[in-house]
Amino acid sequence: MAQGLTGTAIGRRLGISPRTVTKHQEKLYRKLQVSDRVTAVLRAQSWGLLPVNEELRPASPESPDSSARRPLPVDEDLRR
């Protein structure tokens, strides 16, 4: 999400359906108390859950770049 990928592209990278991506996004929105993608990324950054902008690299959906696939740190409370 923070890299600007679509739900379909995220699903392809993770091997899950776009609908599953949407469901996970909805859960994140609830936990972050937001209603859209941009606010979710900004809130996650402000809470220290995502690196600041200069550390995020935009990735194309077809790019097999391994650095774009590295998992970002996630707070344990968000895994519930």
N, C-alpha and C positions, 0 to 999 in steps of 0.2 A: 504494500500500500504506500509506504513512504517513498518508494522509488517510482511511483506513478504508474505502476502496472495495472492493467485492467483485471477484473475478477477472473476472466477467462485465462489470461496469461498467468496469473497467480496459480490458478487451478492446474494448468499444464505443468508448471514448475514443481508443484507439490504432488502431482498425480491424483488430484481430487477434482470433483465436478465444480463448475462455476456456482451451482446452487449451494454446495457445501461451503465454498468461499464466502458466499453471501451470508449464510447462517453464522459463520465464525465472525464476520465483520459486525453483524448485528449484536452478537454477544460482547464484542469489544466495545462497541458504541455504548452499550448499557453500562459496562464496567467503568468506562472513562467518562460517562455522563455527557455524551455528545450526540449529535444527530447527523454528522457527515464526516467524510473522509479527511478533509483538510483539517478540521477541528480536532479529529482523533489524533492525527499525526502531531499537531501542535501541542495538544494536551499531553501526549505520551512523551514528547521531548521536554516539556516543562516539568513533568514529574520524574525525569531522569530515566525513563524506560527505553528511550531511543536516543541514539547519538544526535548531536546538533547537526544542522544542515550540511556543513562542510564535510562531515564524515560519511554522509549518505551518497552513494553513487547511483545515478540514474542507470537503469538497465533496460535494454530492449528485450521484448518477450522471447525472441528467437536466440538471443545471445547465450551461449553455454558458459559464459564467464563465471568461473568458480568464485571469484571475489563477490559477485553479485548474489550468489546463493548462500553465502555464509549466514548463519542464523544471527539475528540481532538479540542482544540481551533482553530477557523478559522477566519482569517482576514475578515472583512466586504467587502473589495474590491474584494475578491475572490468569493464571493457569487453571483456576477453579471454575 
